[in-house]
Amino acid sequence: MPKRALESPTTGPGKRIKPCPEISEAAVARPVWRTGQQEVVTWSSQGEVPTVNICLHCAPAGASGRCAFVKVLACQAKNSGSHEVLVPSGLTPGQYIVRIDSSVNSSVVTDSSEFAVVCAGGTPVISGVTLQQPTWQGGSRQQVTWSSQGEVPAVDICLHHALGRRSLVKTLVRTARNTSGSHVHVHVGEVHEVLLPDGLTPGQYVVRIESSVNGAVLADSAEFTIVPTGALPAISTVAVAHPVWRTGQQEKITWSSQGEVPTVDICLHRAAASTSGRRNFGTLAKVLRCKASNSGSHEVLVPSGLTPGQYTVRIDSSVNSAVVADSAEFTVECAGSAPVISEVAVRQLIWHGGSRQHVTWSSQGEVPAVDLCLHRAPANAHGRYALAKVLTLKTSNSGSREVLVPVGMTPGQYIVRIDSSVNSSVIADSAEFTIDDEHRERCVRYALLLLGLPSACKLPYALIRKVAVAAATD
């Protein structure tokens, strides 16, 4: 067999076997969209982009503005180069763009040019929110009235604090049917019933009515007062039975309360010293119980895998996070040794999409399960590793695991991060390695040329890639 002249794997007839993943040329078929209609979106792509997300964003205001997310039009759609989407009802008329990104790699993204959205049924507006009573009591049912026009198919009825930024307190009714712009009443006994929760802090509030499909379409009532039916809600004198807790054991917690505190959440927090002389609430370590009956005492299981040290228990009202109290500090000790993960290693220093790779690690102490995540290396010394993909969650801590490398990753440097599934402060990273789909395939192509076979670029990519994957996992 005569020898062939070797060709460069990236030049001449040997074009790049597979380019980096990229999406480009996003476009809409028509410059004006009408709500409720079907519209076609097209795009181009190269490299491994198996599926895409198609999202609607408000166009940026000004040269320095940002595109504001509005709606997911399609999730994990087949990367066919075109897709028909339904324009949602209830949008605010204006300028929009469509953003298309790889479902497996959010850094592979492109935007369409701007286009206009107009409402088939008129611009959505909510107004005239009024209450039947100027004073509400916990546990009572109240009537709310509002007006609307245009496309407001459904509304959310929410309770907000009156002062400051009017932070959300409670969603009273979600996705209530809105009867086409007429006055809508929420009557007692009907499906749209507004029940005021027990246990709220007395004070000034507003009711906010907003479109369930467009958070920019909303209106607030005038301020009104919420008063308790009994004493003010309060929690106090939180205490633990033992000054030292051991993981895996049952421990008893007690507390006192007054007023409307129907249920409580019981959480374990890491104690933290404050240099300013004020109490530092520390960081959440574990939710021990959610919506427990407010009986004044509860028995909890101390989770395995905690870092030994000082902790507190926090008890707060399940319906009012402002009603809260902490225990004094106590010590948590591990029944085994302190949890540690170390020596994370990958078997191969070059990975490519679709291959299976072996990851190993060491651990000691209480590490019942681990999470394995792929992180992108920073571009410079001051950057941070960015999460690229969760490879597996809550896998048995066996010290090794075979993982599937996602297809469509941007070539570059990565690490595998392993952390305890019950304690995110117990963590270790592998050394950096490369994800590059072309590297192995270039090697395969050289091999084919050395064997005197036809140039790899003339063979179907699927065949070349199959050989590459087999070579990489052999």
N, C-alpha and C positions, 0 to 999 in steps of 0.2 A: 504494500500500500504506500503510494507516494506521500511524502511528508507535506503538510500544508504550512504555509507561513503563518506564524503566530500573529494574531490580531489583538490589539488592545481591547480589554473588556469594556471600555467606555468610549471608544472612538471608532471612526470609519463605519463599516457595516455593523460593527458591534456597538450599537447604541446602548444606553443604560438598560439593563434587563428590566428593571422596575424602578421608576423614579420615586422620590419621597412622596408621601401622601399629601395631596393638595386639592382644595376645592376652589373654583374660580367661576367667573362669568355668570353669577346668579342673576336671573332676570325674571320679570313678570310679563305675561302676555299682553296685558292692557294697562294703560297709565292711570286708569280710574277703576277702583273696586267699589262695588255696592254690597252692603251687608246682606247676608242670606244667600249670596250667589256663589257658584263654584268658579274658581280661578286656577289657572295653570302656572306653576313655577318651574323654571328650568335652570340647569347649572351644568358645569363641566367639572370633571375630576380626573386625577391621575394618581397612580400608586394605589395602595390598599386602603380604600374607604368603603368598607362593607355596607354600612347603613348610615343614614343621616337624620338629624333633627331639623325641622323647619319651624322657625319661630317668627312671630310678628313683633316688631319693635316700633315705637314712635321714633320718627326721624329726629336727629339732634337739632337743638335750637342754637344757631350760631356756629362758628367755626370750632369753638372749644367745647361745645356741648357733647353730651353722651346720648347714645341710643337707649331709651328706656324700654325694658321688656314689657310686653302686653299679653301675649297668648302663645301657647304651643299649638301650632297648626298640625304637625305630624311628628310622631316620636318613633325613632328607629325605622324610618321608611327605607325601603330598598333603594340602593344607589343606582337608579335607572337613568338619572339625568333629567327626569321630569316627574312632577307629581301634581295631582289636582287636589286643591284644598278648599274648604268651606270658609267663607269670610264670616266671622262671628257676628251675630246681632248685638246691638248695644254699644258698639264702639263710638268713641268721640270722633266726629269728622276731623280730618286733618291729614298731615303728611306722615307716611310710614315707610319702613323698609322691611324686607324679608331677610333674615339671617339663616344661613345654612351651615351647620357644623357636623363634623364626623361624630357619630354616636359613641365612638371608642376613644376619641382624641379631640378634646375641646379646643386645642390650639390650632386645629385644622378647620378654618372658618372663613366665610366670605359673606359680604352683604350685597344685596341688590341696590340699584339706584332708587331714589325716592319716587313714590307714587302717592296718589290721593285716595282716601277712603271717604265715601259719602254714605249716609244712612238712608236706606230705602223707606224707613218709617219715620223719619224726622230725628233731629238731634235729641239725644236722651237728656232729660232734666228731672231732678227731684226737688220739691220745694214744699213749703207750708207744713212742716212737721209740728204737730201740736199734741199736747197731752190732756187727758180728761181731768187729771188730778195734779195740783202743784206740789203735793207731798206724797211720797210713796213709802210704804212700810215693807220690811222684809217678809217674803212669803205671800205677798198680795199679788193679785192679777190686775193688770192695768190696760187701758185702751189707748192706742196710738193711732193718729190719723195723719196722712200726708197726701200730697198731690204729685203727679208725674205726667210727663208728656214724652213723646217719641219712643224710642226703643229701650224700654226698661222691662225686660221679660220677668225678672224676679229680683227681690231685694233681700238684704240682710239687715236685721234690726239689732243694734248693738248698744250697750251701755258704756259710756265714757266718762272719765273724770272731767269736770267743767274747767278746772284751772290748768295752767301751763299748756302743754302740747296736747291736752285732751287724750291721754293714754287710754287704751282699751281696758275695760274692766271685765266685761262678760258679753258674749254673743247670746242674745235672748232668743232670736229666731233666725235660722239660716235658710236661704233660698226660698223665701215666702213668695207665693205667686202674686204678681202685680197685675191688676185688672185694667190694663190698657189706658193709663192716664187718668182714670177717674179717681175719686176719693176712695181710699182703701182703708177699711177698718179691721182691726184685730180684735175680734169679739171673744168673750169668755166662752169656752166650750167648743170653739171652732178650731181648725187646724193651725191657724196663726195665733197662738195664744202666748201672750207676754207674761211670763211668770218671773217676778223679781226674786232672786235668790236670798235666802237667809244668810246672815253673817257678814254683810257688807259694812264697811266703816261709814258711819253717818257723815253727811256732807253734801256738797253740791255736785250734781251730775247733769249730763245731757243724754238724750237718746239720738243716735245717729242712724239714719236710713241711707243705705248705699246700694247701688246696683250690684247684683251678685256677679255680673260679668264685666264690670268696669268700675274699679275702685276710685276713679276720678269723678264719678257721678254720685254725689252725696249731698245730704243736707242735715243740719242739726236742729234739735228742738231748742227752745229757751231753757235756761237753767232751772232745775227743780231740786228739791231736797229729799234725801233718803234718811228716814229715822228708824231706829231699831224698835222692835216690839217689846224688848226687855232691856237688860243692861248692855252696855257697850261690849262688843266682842273683844276678848283678851285671852292670851295664853301666858302662863307664868310657871315658875318653880319646876322647870324641867330637871330631872335627876336620873342618874343611872345607879343600879343596885351595887355594882362593883367598880372600884377605881381602876382595875386592870381587866381588859377584855382579851380573850384568846380566840383566834380565828377558828371557825367551825363550831363554836359553842353558842348556846342560847343565852341571851341577856334580857333583863327586864328594865323597861323605861317607864317612868311615871311623870305626870305633869298635872297642873291645875288649869282650869279655864272658867270664864264667866261669859254671859251673854250668848249670842248666836254663833256657835262654832260646831256645826253639824258633824263634820269629819275633818281629819287631820292627815297631813303628809309627814312622814318620819324619815329624815335624811341624815346621813353620816358625812361630816365635813372634817377636812384636815385643819387642825388648829394652826393659826398663823400669828406670830408676834407682830405688834405694831410699834413702830418707832416714834409715832406721833402722840402716844399716850391714849389713843382712842382704840376701841375694840375693832380688830380686824376679823371679818367673818370667815376667812379662810376659803378653801376651795371644796367644791362638792366631790366627795369620794364615791358615794353610793346611795341610791334611794332604797331605804330599807322597807318602807311600806307606803303605799299610795292610797289615799281616801280611806284610812282606817277609822272605825267608829271612835268618836270622842268619848271614850270610857274612862280616861285618866290614866290608863296604863296599857302597855302592850309588850309582848315578848317577841324579840327579833333574833334572827340568826346572824352572827358575825360572819361576813363573807370571807372565804379563803382568798389568799393572794394579795391582801392589803400590805402596804409598806408599813413596817413598825414605826410607831411614833405617837404624837399627841393628836387627839381628835375631840370633837364635840358632837352632840346630837342636836339637831334643829327640828323643832315641831312648829308647823305653820298650818293655818286654816286652809283647807283644800279649795275654798271659795274666795279667800281673801289673803293674798300673800303678805299684806301689810300687818296681819295679825300673826306674830311669830315670836318664839323665844328659844334660847339656846341653853344647853346644859353647861356645867363647868367642864373644864378639860379633864380627859382621862387618857389612859395609855392603852394602845392596841399592840399586842404581841402576837407573833406567828407561832402556831402550833408546831410547824416545821421551821426551817431557817428562812431568812429574809428572801423574797423573790428577786431573782436576777436573771437576765437574758444576756448572752455574750456570744462571741465567735460566730457571727452570722457569715456564711460563705456560700458562694455559688460555684458550681463545678466548671462552668464554661464562661469565659470572659467576653464572648460575643454571642448575643441572643438575636433571634429573628422571629417575627410574628408567625404564629401557628405551631412553633416548636414546643416541646415539653422540656422543662429545665428542672434540675434538682437543686434544692436549697437546703442547707443544713445549719444547725445552731446548737448551742449548749444552753443549759439553764440549771438553776438550783433553787431550792426552796419551793414555795407555793405558786406555781404557774400552771394552773389546770388546763388552760387553753390559750391559743395565740392567734393573732391576726397577721397575715402576710400582705404587705402593700408595696406597690411599685411606685417609686418617687423619681422625678426628674431632677438631675443635678443642676445646681445654679449656674448661671452664665459667668459669674465672677465670684471672688472670694467673699464678698459681703452678702451674697444672695442666700436664699433658703431653698432647701429641697421642697419641691412642689408635688403634691399627691397626683399621680397619673392614673393609677388603677388599683382597686382592691382585688388582690389575687385570690384570697380565701379568708373567710371569717370564722372565728371560733373553731379552729381545727385542733385536733388533739395534739398536745405538746409531746410529740414523739421524738423531736430532735431532727427530723428531716421531713421534707414534703416535695412532691413533684407538682409543678405548677404549669399551667398553659399560658404561654406568652400571647397577649392580645395582638391580633392583626391590626395594622394601621397606625402603629406608634410612630411618632416623629423620631428619626434617627438621632442618636446622641448618647450622652452619658446618663446612667441611671444607677439607683441602689435599690436593694430590697430592705424594707424596714419591718422588723418583727417586734410586736408589743403584746403584753399580756392582755387577754380579752377582758379581764376584770380589773386591770390596773394600768392605765395608759402611761403612768410614770415609769413603768418597768419596760424598757425598750432598748433595742440595739439595731445598728445598721450594718449592712455588708459594705465591702469596699466597692468603689465605682466599677461598673462594667459598661459595655457598649451594646446598644440595640441598633442593629443595622441589617435590614433585610437583604441588602445587596452584597454584603461581604462574602457570605457563604456562596451565593449564587455566582459571583465573579470567580470564586475558586472552582466551582463546578464547571464553569465555562472554560477556564484554563485547562482543566482536566480533559474535557471533551476535545479541545483543540489539540492537546498533546497526544491524544489517542487517534487523532486523524479523522474524527467524526465531523459532520457538518457544523458550521458555526452555530453556537447556541442561540444567537439572535434569530435564526431562521426556524427554530423549533418553537412549538406552542409554549407560552409562558407557564401554563399549568403543569406541563411535563417537567420543565426546568425546575420549577418550584418544588415539585414532588421529589425530585432527585436531591434538591438542596435540603429539604426537611429531613429526608432519610439520612443524608450525610451528617447533618447537624446532630441527630439524635442517635447515631450509631454508637 
